[in-house]
Amino acid sequence: MVLGSHGGNPHNIDVSLDLYKIFCTVVDTGNMSAAARELYISQPAVSMAIRQLEDRLGKPLLIRSSKGIKTTPEGGVLYEYLRQALLLVETAEKKYFEMVNMEMGEIKIGASDTLLGHYLMPYIEKFISLYPNINIKVTNRTTYETLKLLVSGQVDLGFVNLPIDTSNSLEIYNCIEVQDCLIGGVKYAHLAENGISLRELKEYPLLMLEKESNTRLYLDKYAESNGALLSPNIEFGSSEFLVSFARINLGLAFVIREFTIKEIDNESIFEIPVLPPIPTRSIGLVKLKDVALSYAAERFANILQAEA
């Protein structure tokens, strides 16, 4: 590294950081021999470095005597500021390698409540067990809100319900394929045997997510492509209530089978086949294209992609 300074000086200064380090070490140790041992270089190399520095700065920096080495007044001022600067450099290097070695760092994740609770949680638990010093910050938002956070740089990684409108600024990785399905409580258990058509759904109370969610948009498009319209009686901002309300027979609910498999017990909750069948879709990991991730965020993404 070369430090340059031109304003207000009679000389154009072109000094390497190594020369400054050698100078500070000589001042710290009090003699050339001790500085050479600490720096693992020869004493003549130390002496030459000090002469080069004094030549380039244009003034003596050290006073040699039988009692050792002291700084000139100018050398003392230079030393005080250089020592602070070198400490900052050492701190910067230390923090850098702590992050590279996963000893510190932060990951900012955007995801919905559903994806966080039913998909991401095991991966977060595994990651924390491997790298306990990495902080994970999760922002709970819908798919489109997560994408806005990603584009604005407020999160490193976004986990969203696919499909989404493609953008040249985004990289999308499929993590897991999921299947939307219809469920109902005991009151609607008879529908589980033969299923129900999309057109017949209008005869039953329907529980769905709000229109702002990508899952709702996907289901609405599926229904429209088959000549039907989904008109829910109750809309929710979060999917966590869908199963609970279906269990007490307040209506039929669309849920993700993979995230609800334990609740579909054929005693209080039943899966009801829908005709035509709902196409499968995916959960995706989204990051900004051509934007480097931190070591921690990249490691987290690699863990998910490897298992996907």
C-alpha positions in Angstrom: 0.0 0.0 0.0 1.3 3.5 -0.9 0.3 6.6 0.9 0.6 9.8 -1.1 0.3 13.5 0.0 0.9 16.5 -2.1 -1.0 19.5 -0.8 1.1 22.2 1.0 4.4 20.1 0.9 7.5 21.0 -1.0 8.0 17.3 -1.9 5.7 14.8 -3.6 5.6 12.1 -1.0 5.3 8.5 -2.1 5.6 6.3 1.0 4.7 2.6 1.4 2.8 1.5 4.5 5.7 -0.9 5.2 8.1 2.0 5.8 5.7 3.5 8.3 5.3 0.2 10.1 9.1 -0.2 10.4 9.4 3.4 11.7 6.8 2.8 14.4 8.3 -0.5 15.4 11.8 1.2 15.9 10.2 3.8 18.1 8.2 1.2 20.0 11.3 -1.0 20.7 13.8 1.8 21.1 16.5 0.3 18.8 17.1 -1.1 15.3 18.1 -4.6 16.4 15.0 -5.1 18.5 12.8 -3.8 15.6 14.5 -6.1 13.2 13.8 -9.1 15.4 10.2 -8.2 15.9 9.7 -7.7 12.1 11.7 -10.8 11.1 14.0 -8.8 8.9 17.7 -7.8 9.0 19.0 -4.8 10.9 20.5 -3.3 7.7 17.0 -3.5 6.1 15.6 -1.6 9.1 18.3 1.1 8.8 17.7 1.4 5.1 14.0 1.7 5.5 14.4 4.6 8.0 16.8 6.4 5.7 14.4 6.0 2.8 11.5 7.4 4.9 13.6 10.4 6.1 14.8 11.1 2.6 11.2 11.0 1.2 9.8 13.2 4.1 12.8 15.5 3.9 13.5 15.7 7.7 15.3 13.6 10.3 12.8 11.5 12.3 15.1 9.8 14.8 17.9 10.8 17.1 20.5 8.0 17.6 22.5 8.0 20.8 24.4 5.5 23.0 21.2 5.2 25.1 19.1 4.2 22.1 16.8 6.0 19.7 14.4 8.8 20.3 12.2 10.7 17.9 12.8 14.3 16.7 9.9 16.6 17.5 8.6 16.1 13.9 9.2 12.4 14.2 7.2 12.3 17.5 4.2 13.9 15.9 4.4 11.6 12.9 4.6 8.6 15.2 1.6 9.5 17.3 -0.7 9.8 14.3 0.8 6.8 12.5 0.4 4.6 15.6 -3.4 5.4 15.6 -3.6 4.8 11.9 -1.8 1.4 12.1 -4.0 0.3 14.9 -7.0 1.0 12.7 -5.4 -1.0 9.9 -4.8 -3.9 12.3 -8.4 -3.7 13.5 -9.7 -3.6 10.0 -7.7 -6.7 9.1 -8.8 -8.5 12.3 -12.5 -7.8 11.6 -12.1 -8.8 8.0 -10.6 -12.2 8.9 -13.2 -12.7 11.6 -15.9 -12.4 9.0 -14.1 -14.6 6.5 -13.6 -17.2 9.2 -17.2 -16.9 10.2 -16.3 -15.6 13.7 -18.6 -12.6 13.3 -21.1 -11.2 10.8 -24.7 -10.8 10.1 -27.3 -12.2 7.7 -30.4 -10.2 6.9 -33.3 -12.5 5.6 -36.7 -11.5 4.3 -39.5 -14.2 4.4 -43.1 -14.7 5.2 -44.3 -16.1 8.5 -45.3 -19.3 6.7 -41.9 -19.9 5.1 -40.0 -18.9 8.2 -42.0 -21.3 10.5 -42.4 -24.2 8.1 -39.4 -24.1 5.9 -36.5 -21.9 7.1 -36.5 -22.7 10.8 -34.5 -26.0 10.6 -31.9 -24.3 8.3 -31.5 -21.4 10.7 -31.1 -23.8 13.6 -28.5 -25.7 11.8 -26.6 -22.6 10.7 -26.5 -21.2 14.2 -25.2 -24.5 15.6 -22.4 -24.3 13.0 -21.7 -20.6 13.3 -22.9 -19.4 16.7 -21.3 -15.9 16.4 -23.2 -14.9 13.3 -26.3 -12.8 13.9 -29.4 -13.6 11.9 -31.9 -10.8 11.4 -35.3 -11.9 9.9 -37.9 -9.5 8.6 -41.3 -11.0 8.2 -43.0 -9.7 5.0 -45.1 -11.0 2.1 -43.4 -12.0 -1.1 -43.7 -8.7 -2.8 -42.7 -6.7 0.3 -39.7 -9.0 0.6 -38.7 -8.3 -2.9 -38.8 -4.6 -2.3 -36.6 -5.0 0.8 -34.2 -7.0 -1.3 -34.0 -4.4 -4.1 -33.5 -1.6 -1.6 -30.6 -3.5 0.1 -32.4 -4.0 3.4 -32.1 -7.8 3.2 -29.4 -10.0 1.8 -31.6 -13.0 0.9 -35.3 -13.2 0.2 -37.4 -16.4 0.5 -40.6 -16.1 -1.5 -43.5 -18.0 -3.0 -42.9 -18.6 -6.7 -43.7 -17.8 -9.4 -42.9 -14.1 -9.4 -42.5 -11.5 -12.1 -38.9 -12.0 -13.4 -36.5 -9.1 -13.2 -33.0 -8.7 -14.7 -31.7 -7.6 -11.4 -32.7 -10.8 -9.5 -31.3 -14.3 -9.3 -33.9 -16.9 -8.4 -33.1 -20.4 -7.1 -35.8 -23.1 -6.6 -35.5 -24.5 -3.1 -38.5 -26.8 -2.7 -41.5 -27.8 -4.7 -44.8 -27.5 -2.9 -48.5 -28.4 -3.5 -51.4 -26.2 -2.6 -54.4 -28.2 -1.4 -57.9 -27.7 0.0 -58.8 -28.7 3.6 -61.9 -28.8 5.7 -63.1 -29.8 9.2 -65.4 -32.7 10.2 -68.4 -30.8 8.8 -66.9 -31.2 5.3 -65.3 -34.6 5.7 -67.8 -36.1 3.2 -66.1 -34.0 0.5 -62.8 -35.8 1.0 -63.9 -39.0 -0.7 -64.9 -37.7 -4.1 -63.5 -34.2 -4.1 -65.0 -31.0 -5.3 -64.8 -29.0 -8.5 -63.7 -25.4 -8.7 -67.1 -24.3 -9.8 -68.7 -26.0 -6.8 -66.5 -24.0 -4.3 -68.9 -21.1 -4.5 -71.4 -23.1 -2.6 -69.2 -23.3 0.5 -67.6 -20.7 2.8 -64.0 -20.2 1.8 -61.0 -19.2 3.8 -58.0 -17.6 2.0 -55.1 -15.3 2.4 -55.4 -11.6 1.4 -55.0 -10.5 -2.2 -51.6 -9.0 -1.3 -50.0 -12.4 -0.9 -48.4 -14.2 -3.8 -50.1 -17.5 -2.8 -53.5 -15.8 -3.2 -52.5 -14.4 -6.5 -51.4 -17.8 -7.7 -54.7 -19.5 -6.6 -56.8 -16.7 -8.2 -55.0 -17.2 -11.5 -55.4 -20.9 -11.3 -59.1 -20.5 -10.7 -59.6 -17.9 -13.5 -57.7 -20.1 -16.0 -60.3 -22.8 -15.3 -63.3 -20.4 -15.6 -63.9 -20.0 -11.9 -63.8 -17.2 -9.4 -62.6 -17.6 -5.8 -64.6 -15.4 -3.4 -63.5 -16.0 0.2 -65.8 -15.3 3.1 -62.8 -14.6 5.4 -59.4 -13.3 4.4 -56.3 -13.6 6.6 -53.0 -11.7 6.6 -51.2 -14.8 7.8 -51.6 -18.5 7.0 -51.3 -19.6 10.6 -55.1 -19.1 11.2 -56.3 -21.0 8.1 -56.0 -24.5 9.7 -57.5 -23.3 13.0 -60.5 -21.8 11.4 -61.0 -24.8 9.2 -60.8 -27.1 12.2 -63.8 -25.4 13.8 -65.8 -25.7 10.5 -65.8 -22.1 9.5 -65.1 -23.0 6.0 -62.7 -24.7 3.5 -59.2 -23.4 3.3 -56.4 -23.5 0.8 -53.0 -24.4 2.4 -49.6 -25.8 1.4 -49.7 -29.6 1.9 -46.0 -29.9 2.8 -46.4 -27.3 5.6 -49.7 -28.8 6.9 -49.1 -32.5 6.6 -49.2 -33.0 10.4 -52.5 -31.2 10.8 -54.2 -33.3 8.0 -55.0 -36.2 10.4 -58.3 -37.3 8.7 -60.0 -36.9 12.1 -60.4 -33.1 12.6 -58.8 -31.9 9.3 -59.4 -33.6 5.9 -57.8 -33.0 2.6 -60.4 -32.4 -0.1 -59.3 -33.1 -3.7 -60.0 -30.2 -6.1 -60.8 -30.7 -9.8 -58.9 -29.8 -11.9 -55.9 -30.4 -9.7 -53.8 -27.4 -8.6 -50.4 -27.3 -10.3 -47.4 -27.5 -8.1 -45.2 -24.5 -7.6 -41.9 -23.7 -5.7 -40.4 -21.8 -2.8 -37.5 -19.7 -4.1 -34.4 -18.1 -2.8 -33.9 -14.7 -4.3 -30.8 -12.5 -4.3 -29.6 -9.5 -6.2 -27.7 -10.3 -9.4 -24.1 -9.2 -9.6 -24.1 -8.1 -6.0 -21.6 -9.9 -3.8 -23.0 -11.5 -0.6 -21.2 -11.5 2.7 -19.4 -14.7 3.6 -22.1 -15.5 6.1 -25.0 -14.9 3.7 -23.2 -16.9 1.0 -22.6 -19.8 3.4 -26.3 -19.8 4.4 -27.4 -19.8 0.8 -25.0 -22.6 0.0 -26.5 -24.8 2.7 -30.0 -24.4 1.4 -29.0 -24.8 -2.3 -27.0 -28.0 -1.5 -30.0 -29.6 0.2 -32.4 -28.4 -2.5 
